[in-house]
Amino acid sequence: MEHKKAVTSSDVAKRAGVSRSTVSRALNDLDCVNEETRKKILEAADELGYQINMLGRSLNQQKTNLIGVVVRNLSDPFHVLLLETLLKVIDENKFLAIVSEITSDDDIESTIKKFAQFRVSGVMITSGSPPIGISTECKKLNIPVILINRLVKDEKIDIVCSDNYKGTKLAIEHLLEAKCKTFHFLNIENSTYSGKTRGEAFHNILKEYQDKSDIKYDFLSTSSNTYKGGYDCAKYVYENSIKIEGIFCANDALAIGFIDGLRKYKKFEPGIDYSIIGFDDIKEASWDSYKLTTIKQNVREISNSVIERLKLQIDEQKINNSFELIPVSLIKRESVKINK
């Protein structure tokens, strides 16, 4: 069987009637090539089926257009949503992603080794709780790194976070508008940075209200930050006769599981028998079965900020040591009981 000869940049240059160096400059988006010539070269490359050898380019330049993305707990719908958006933004900025899922501290060494072998230009560490040691190892190898929805104290590193305090405040204010007097916060044991921050904000904000009125608040915990975790907590609430009036959940998955659990065990409906608010605004929150009021994380703005900060690190060859809070918003649906 005869194999088709690979098309080279020389072939493109010959078809377009220009030099190889001009082809190289055009395909690398350099400004020194006028638009008419660039268009002619691109058309020639397309006609011949020419593909840029990205690996060869990387070896010549001693760097790649690869971005390492570290994820954990892809069973969480929000983490999936965030990853999908990050991948879109990485692609839009003409980078390629290498995704590595971390399940334990034992994965750090193999992940760093893989990133180093591929000469990644930078690393994004997503929300949840991937071992923080990975950012330290990246810094040792001078690989730019950005943390998303985490905080590392006493360490110089770029961080992008949703405004958890503001989101919690919006949730509490909406429950107060619904005339709730008893509040609960549902989170998991050994929570992530985001969950802990929301819990601390819940306590601090309601403590101020409690000092001025007859408001009461308490905490509920479960073993998993998934649908099952929320469902199991609802069973616990039923078995222990805990009064639920207004409940704020650390994420939407917990809230949705809790709703279904109370439906089974107490025949309670959100927005009628009690009020519930989640956090994240995953697609399931808008389903007719739940119509969950929630705090929306702006994953697009998070992703845009992360890629811009990473590009700055790559270009400047230094860590900028910045902390950016991304605004959140209250999405009102029907799970909050409005008492008139």
Residue pairs with C-beta under 8 A, 6 or more apart in sequence:
7 48
7 49
7 50
7 51
8 50
9 20
9 23
9 24
9 27
9 50
10 20
11 48
11 50
12 23
12 41
12 44
12 45
12 48
12 50
13 19
13 20
13 22
13 23
15 44
15 47
15 48
16 23
16 37
16 40
16 41
16 43
16 44
17 40
18 37
18 40
18 41
22 33
22 37
22 41
23 41
23 45
25 32
25 33
26 33
26 37
26 38
26 41
26 42
27 41
27 42
27 45
27 52
33 41
44 50
54 64
54 65
54 96
58 64
58 65
58 66
58 119
62 119
63 119
63 121
64 96
64 118
64 119
64 120
64 121
65 94
65 95
65 96
65 121
66 95
66 96
66 97
66 98
66 118
66 119
66 120
66 121
67 90
67 95
67 96
67 97
67 98
67 120
67 121
67 122
67 123
67 124
67 310
68 97
68 98
68 100
68 111
68 114
68 115
68 118
68 120
68 122
68 123
68 124
68 143
69 83
69 86
69 87
69 90
69 97
69 98
69 99
69 100
69 123
69 124
69 126
70 100
70 102
70 111
70 123
70 124
70 125
70 126
70 130
70 134
71 79
71 83
71 99
71 100
71 101
71 102
71 126
71 128
71 130
72 79
72 101
72 102
72 103
72 126
72 128
72 129
72 130
73 79
73 128
73 129
73 225
74 80
74 83
74 101
75 226
76 128
76 225
76 226
76 251
76 253
77 252
77 253
77 280
77 282
77 283
77 284
78 127
78 251
78 252
78 253
78 280
78 282
78 297
79 126
79 127
79 128
81 280
81 282
81 283
81 299
82 126
82 127
82 148
82 297
82 299
82 302
82 303
83 99
83 126
85 299
85 300
85 302
85 303
86 97
86 124
86 126
86 303
86 306
86 307
87 97
87 99
88 303
89 300
89 303
89 304
89 306
89 307
90 96
90 97
90 307
91 97
93 307
93 311
95 121
95 307
98 114
98 115
98 118
98 120
100 107
100 111
100 114
100 115
102 108
102 111
102 130
102 131
102 134
104 131
105 131
105 133
107 131
108 131
108 133
108 134
108 137
111 134
112 134
112 137
112 138
112 141
115 123
115 138
115 143
116 141
116 143
120 143
121 143
121 144
121 314
122 143
122 144
122 145
122 146
122 310
122 313
122 314
123 134
123 135
123 138
123 143
123 144
123 145
123 146
124 145
124 146
124 148
124 306
124 310
125 134
125 135
125 145
125 146
125 147
125 148
125 150
126 148
126 149
127 148
127 149
127 150
127 192
127 194
128 149
128 192
129 150
129 192
129 193
132 150
132 152
135 145
135 147
135 152
135 155
135 157
136 155
138 144
138 145
139 145
139 157
139 319
142 317
144 158
144 310
144 313
144 314
144 319
145 157
145 158
145 313
146 157
146 158
146 159
146 160
146 306
146 309
146 310
146 313
147 157
147 158
147 159
147 160
148 159
148 160
148 161
148 302
148 306
149 160
149 161
149 162
149 192
149 193
149 194
149 302
150 159
150 161
150 192
150 193
150 194
151 159
151 161
151 193
151 197
151 323
152 159
156 319
156 321
157 319
157 321
158 309
158 310
158 313
158 319
158 320
158 321
158 322
158 323
159 322
159 323
159 324
160 302
160 305
160 306
160 309
160 324
160 326
161 194
161 323
161 324
161 325
161 326
162 194
162 297
162 298
162 302
162 325
162 326
162 328
163 325
163 326
163 327
163 328
164 194
164 197
164 198
164 201
164 328
165 197
165 201
166 325
166 327
166 328
167 198
167 279
167 295
167 297
167 328
167 330
168 198
168 201
168 202
168 205
168 248
168 295
169 201
169 205
170 295
170 328
170 329
170 330
171 248
171 277
171 279
171 295
171 330
172 183
172 202
172 205
172 206
172 209
172 248
174 277
174 293
174 330
174 332
174 336
175 183
175 246
175 248
175 275
175 277
175 336
176 209
177 338
178 246
178 275
178 336
178 337
178 338
178 339
179 339
180 245
180 246
180 275
181 214
181 215
181 216
181 245
182 215
182 216
182 217
182 243
182 244
182 245
182 246
183 202
183 206
183 215
183 216
183 217
183 218
183 245
183 246
183 247
183 248
184 217
184 218
184 219
184 220
184 242
184 244
184 246
184 247
184 248
185 198
185 199
185 202
185 203
185 217
185 218
185 219
185 220
185 247
185 248
185 249
185 250
186 219
186 220
186 221
186 222
186 230
186 233
186 247
186 248
186 249
186 250
186 254
186 255
186 258
187 195
187 196
187 198
187 199
187 219
187 220
187 221
187 222
187 225
187 249
187 250
187 254
188 195
188 221
188 222
188 223
188 224
188 225
188 229
188 250
188 254
189 221
189 222
189 223
191 199
191 225
191 250
192 225
194 250
195 225
195 250
195 251
198 248
198 250
198 279
199 219
199 250
202 217
202 248
203 217
206 215
206 217
209 215
210 216
210 217
220 233
220 236
220 237
220 242
220 247
221 233
222 229
222 230
222 232
222 233
222 236
222 254
223 229
223 232
224 232
225 250
225 251
225 253
225 254
226 253
226 254
226 257
227 253
227 254
227 256
227 257
227 260
228 257
229 253
229 254
229 257
230 249
230 253
230 254
230 255
230 256
230 257
230 258
230 259
230 260
230 261
231 257
231 258
231 260
231 261
232 257
232 261
233 254
233 257
233 258
233 261
234 257
234 258
234 259
234 260
234 261
234 262
234 264
234 265
234 266
235 261
235 265
236 242
237 244
237 261
237 262
237 265
237 266
238 261
238 262
238 265
238 266
239 265
244 262
244 268
244 274
245 274
245 275
246 274
246 275
246 276
246 277
247 255
247 258
247 274
247 275
247 276
247 277
248 276
248 277
248 279
249 255
249 258
249 276
249 277
249 278
249 279
250 279
251 278
251 279
251 280
252 278
252 279
252 280
252 281
252 282
252 284
252 285
252 292
252 294
253 280
253 282
253 284
254 278
255 276
255 277
255 278
255 279
255 285
255 290
255 292
255 294
255 335
256 278
256 284
256 285
256 290
256 292
258 276
259 270
259 276
259 290
259 292
259 335
262 268
262 270
262 273
262 274
263 269
266 273
268 274
270 276
270 290
270 291
270 292
270 334
270 335
270 336
270 337
271 291
271 334
271 335
271 336
271 337
272 337
273 337
274 337
275 293
275 335
275 336
275 337
276 292
276 293
276 335
276 336
277 292
277 293
277 294
277 295
277 335
277 336
278 285
278 292
278 293
278 294
278 295
279 294
279 295
279 297
280 294
280 295
280 296
280 297
281 294
281 295
281 296
281 297
281 331
284 290
285 292
285 294
285 331
285 333
286 292
286 333
290 333
290 335
291 333
291 334
291 335
292 333
292 335
293 330
293 331
293 332
293 333
293 334
293 335
293 336
294 330
294 331
294 333
295 328
295 329
295 330
295 331
296 328
296 329
296 330
296 331
297 326
297 328
298 326
298 327
298 328
298 329
301 326
301 327
302 326
305 324
305 326
309 320
309 322
309 324
312 320
313 319
313 320
